[in-house]
Each structure stands twice: as structure tokens, then as C-alpha cells.
């Protein structure tokens, strides 16, 4: 390796993951790391079937490439095991250390009657995006419980991870998913459960799905609430349209909002 290339050894940066509670050492990504990711963006944005899963798999590969092993030679965590909130934070961090922290997002006025005299379309503003302004909403819970015919049922839960999103990417490809797809998604959050004094471990996935299929909505709502309350970053900015004076809210509240 020439002395010139020695200068270009990867930078090392440190990030503390909020949910996992661990610190990672990472490097910026390069063209080779992002090639697959960038090629799949158009499919995702066009909402082509399978686009969500392909994009998530490319992001998984990107993150794994950028995590630097610790002193034992092992990586502290695999991308697939990242909680969705940590996944967002890490992807944004990698983007910032690669391209710089300053970025701007374009938002269109929500008032359909708004008309920019120059474009004859609703006004579009540009807002600086600073990830430090994002906040985590939701709370991690290890289990949920409810009373069923006089017995306490406890579902010991799994976190909402990148792996969960990859496993259930089909859900995001369907405008109106059927109940089978929804039950498979919900079953992804069931680790094991207990009913009274009986503990059921090592439950086959198909049995978890069948259990949820037979569970009535008044009990299933506890698991639904758990999934909805799993931590996620939210970023929002209020802005006033200079054309029509409408008050707009620019918001990122979905995983891919932050970097696609």
C-alpha cells in the first residue's frame, strides 16, 4: 500500500446507543458500501413490491460494514439485532460522519389551495435537519400481562428490531394487509408466555401465530399497544407558509423518513 493510501485509513467515531446502552466504534461509509443501498432507493420510492425488504437488507449490510470490531475482534452487536430507535440513530450518525451534519429537507405546504406565484404549485420550504432535535417517544417493556378467565396471562416480549422489520417487510408492501400478515407481525414480538403457573417456552412460531389468531381483540389490544409504544425517534418542526400563512408541521415519525 502506498504512503498516500495509508493516509486514507478509516476514521473512527464513537456513538452511544440509547436503547441497547452500548457504545460502538464505527467508520464512515464509502462508495462501495452504499452502492446496493443507492441502487434500491428508486425501487423503494416507487413502492415496488419487495422494495422495502431489499432496502432494509442493504441498510443492514451497510451498518455491519461500518461497525468496527472491539479489542476481542468481535463486533458488539449485529445490525439485525439493533432496536429500531438505535437503527435510526446509527444510520443518521453514519450519514453525518460521512457527508457532514448539515442537511436540509424540503417540505410542501399542506394547504392544497396554496399557490406559489412563480411555480403555480403549493409553496415549498427548506428546513435544516438536526438529529439532536429528535426525541425518543415510547417505552421499552419486557412483558405485558392481562387477566384471562381468572388466570394471569403474561407475554414476555421481544424488542422491535431491524430484524423484525426485515422479517415483516411484506407488511409494508401491502396497502391493506390481511389478518394472517398482521398476526405474523404481532407474533414476532412474542418470546414466550405464561398462563397462571404454567410457563410455555420454545414455542414454535406457527403456534404463536395460531395463539394470536384465536385471541380476541379485547386481549390482543395489550400486545398491539406494546408494539405501538416501542421506542421510536420523532422529529418535528412547525413552520408558517409565507404565501398563504397556513401553519404546517414537518414531521419524521417513521424509520425511513430520516434517511430516504
C-alpha positions in Angstrom: 0.0 0.0 0.0 1.4 3.4 -1.0 2.1 6.1 1.6 -0.7 8.1 0.0 -3.3 5.4 0.7 -2.0 5.0 4.2 -3.3 8.5 4.8 -6.8 7.3 4.0 -7.2 4.8 6.7 -10.8 4.8 8.0 -11.7 7.4 10.6 -13.0 6.1 13.9 -16.1 7.6 15.6 -18.0 6.6 18.7 -21.7 6.5 19.3 -23.7 5.5 22.4 -26.9 3.6 21.5 -29.7 4.8 23.7 -31.8 1.5 23.8 -29.0 -1.1 23.8 -27.0 1.0 26.2 -23.7 0.2 24.5 -21.0 2.2 22.7 -20.0 1.4 19.2 -16.9 2.4 17.2 -17.8 3.0 13.6 -16.3 4.3 10.4 -17.8 6.4 7.7 -19.2 4.5 4.7 -17.7 4.7 1.2 -19.0 4.3 -2.3 -18.6 0.5 -2.2 -20.7 0.3 1.0 -23.5 2.4 -0.4 -23.7 1.0 -4.0 -26.5 -1.5 -3.2 -28.3 0.9 -0.9 -28.4 3.7 -3.6 -29.5 1.3 -6.3 -32.5 0.2 -4.3 -33.7 3.7 -3.4 -35.6 4.1 -6.6 -37.5 0.8 -6.1 -38.4 1.8 -2.6 -39.6 5.3 -3.5 -41.6 3.9 -6.4 -43.2 1.5 -3.9 -42.3 -1.6 -6.0 -43.1 -4.9 -4.5 -40.3 -6.1 -2.3 -38.7 -2.7 -2.3 -38.9 -2.3 1.5 -37.2 -5.6 2.3 -34.4 -5.0 -0.3 -33.7 -1.6 1.1 -33.6 -2.9 4.7 -31.2 -5.7 3.7 -28.9 -3.1 2.0 -29.0 -0.9 5.1 -28.2 -4.0 7.3 -25.2 -4.7 5.1 -24.1 -1.1 5.3 -24.2 -0.9 9.1 -22.4 -4.2 9.5 -19.6 -3.0 7.2 -19.2 0.2 9.2 -19.2 -1.3 12.8 -15.5 -1.7 13.9 -14.7 -4.8 16.0 -13.7 -4.3 19.6 -10.4 -5.4 21.1 -11.5 -9.0 21.1 -12.0 -8.9 17.4 -15.8 -9.2 17.7 -18.5 -6.7 16.8 -20.5 -5.7 19.9 -23.8 -6.1 18.0 -25.2 -7.2 14.7 -27.2 -4.7 12.6 -30.2 -7.1 12.7 -30.3 -7.0 16.5 -30.5 -3.2 16.7 -33.6 -1.8 18.2 -35.4 0.3 15.6 -34.7 3.5 17.5 -30.9 2.6 17.7 -31.1 1.7 14.0 -32.4 5.2 13.1 -29.8 6.9 15.3 -26.9 4.9 13.9 -27.9 5.4 10.3 -28.2 9.1 10.7 -24.9 9.2 12.6 -23.2 7.3 9.8 -24.6 9.7 7.3 -23.4 12.7 9.3 -19.8 11.4 9.7 -19.7 10.6 6.0 -21.3 13.7 4.5 -21.3 16.3 7.3 -24.0 17.1 9.8 -25.7 19.9 7.9 -28.6 18.8 5.8 -31.8 20.4 4.6 -35.2 18.9 4.0 -37.8 20.2 1.5 -41.5 20.3 2.6 -44.5 21.4 0.7 -47.3 23.5 2.2 -50.2 21.3 3.3 -52.8 23.8 2.1 -54.0 22.4 -1.2 -55.2 25.9 -2.2 -51.8 27.4 -1.7 -50.2 28.7 -4.9 -46.7 30.0 -5.3 -47.0 32.8 -7.9 -43.7 31.6 -9.5 -44.5 27.9 -9.8 -48.3 27.9 -9.6 -47.9 25.0 -7.1 -48.1 24.9 -3.3 -45.1 26.7 -1.7 -42.1 24.5 -0.8 -39.8 25.4 2.0 -36.4 24.1 3.1 -35.8 23.3 6.7 -32.5 22.5 8.4 -32.5 18.9 9.8 -30.6 18.4 13.0 -31.0 15.0 14.6 -30.3 16.3 18.1 -33.7 17.9 17.8 -35.3 14.5 17.6 -36.7 12.9 20.7 -37.4 9.3 21.6 -41.1 8.5 22.3 -42.3 5.3 23.7 -41.1 2.9 26.4 -39.4 -0.5 26.3 -41.3 -3.2 28.2 -40.1 -6.7 28.9 -43.6 -8.1 29.3 -47.3 -7.5 29.2 -50.0 -9.1 31.4 -53.7 -9.4 31.4 -56.4 -11.5 33.2 -58.0 -14.2 31.2 -60.8 -16.2 32.8 -59.3 -15.8 36.3 -55.8 -16.6 35.2 -53.0 -14.1 34.6 -51.5 -14.4 31.1 -48.1 -12.9 30.7 -46.4 -12.4 27.3 -42.7 -11.9 27.5 -41.9 -9.7 24.7 -39.2 -9.2 22.0 -38.0 -5.7 21.0 -38.8 -4.0 17.8 -35.6 -4.5 15.9 -34.2 -4.2 12.4 -34.6 -7.9 12.2 -38.3 -7.6 13.0 -38.7 -5.1 10.2 -36.9 -7.3 7.7 -38.9 -10.4 8.7 -42.2 -8.5 8.3 -41.2 -6.2 5.3 -44.2 -7.8 3.4 -46.5 -5.8 5.7 -45.2 -2.5 4.4 -45.6 -3.6 0.8 -49.4 -4.1 1.1 -51.8 -1.2 1.3 -54.4 -3.2 3.2 -52.7 -6.3 4.8 -54.8 -9.4 5.6 -55.1 -10.7 9.2 -52.6 -13.5 8.5 -49.8 -11.0 7.7 -50.8 -8.9 10.8 -50.8 -11.9 13.1 -47.3 -13.0 11.8 -46.1 -9.4 12.5 -47.6 -9.5 16.0 -46.1 -12.9 16.7 -42.7 -11.6 16.0 -42.9 -9.8 19.4 -43.8 -12.9 21.4 -40.8 -14.5 23.1 -42.5 -16.9 25.5 -45.6 -16.7 27.8 -47.1 -18.0 31.0 -50.6 -18.8 31.9 -51.1 -19.0 35.7 -48.3 -21.2 37.0 -47.6 -22.8 33.6 -44.7 -21.4 31.5 -44.5 -22.0 27.8 -41.1 -21.6 26.3 -39.5 -22.5 23.0 -42.9 -22.0 21.3 -42.8 -22.7 17.5 -43.6 -19.6 15.5 -46.6 -21.1 13.9 -48.1 -21.8 17.3 -47.5 -18.2 18.3 -49.4 -17.1 15.2 -52.3 -19.5 15.9 -52.4 -18.3 19.6 -52.9 -14.7 18.4 -55.4 -15.8 15.7 -57.6 -17.2 18.5 -57.1 -14.4 20.9 -60.0 -12.0 20.9 -59.4 -8.2 20.3 -60.1 -7.2 23.9 -57.0 -9.2 24.9 -55.0 -8.7 21.8 -55.1 -5.0 22.3 -52.4 -5.3 25.0 -49.9 -6.6 22.5 -51.0 -4.1 20.0 -50.4 -1.3 22.5 -47.0 -2.7 23.3 -45.9 -2.7 19.7 -47.2 0.9 19.2 -45.4 2.1 22.3 -42.0 0.6 21.4 -39.5 3.5 21.3 -39.0 5.5 18.1 -37.4 8.8 17.3 -39.7 11.6 16.4 -38.5 14.9 14.7 -40.9 17.7 14.0 -40.8 21.4 13.1 -43.6 23.9 12.8 -43.4 26.4 10.0 -45.7 29.1 8.6 -46.2 29.3 4.9 -45.2 32.8 3.6 -47.7 32.6 0.8 -51.0 31.5 2.4 -49.9 31.8 6.1 -51.0 28.2 6.8 -49.3 26.6 9.8 -47.5 23.4 8.8 -45.9 20.6 10.8 -42.9 18.9 9.2 -42.5 15.5 10.9 -40.4 12.4 10.7 -42.1 9.6 12.6 -41.3 6.5 10.5 -38.0 4.8 10.3 -37.2 5.5 6.7 -38.2 9.2 7.0 -34.8 10.0 8.5 -32.6 9.0 5.6 -34.6 8.2 2.4 
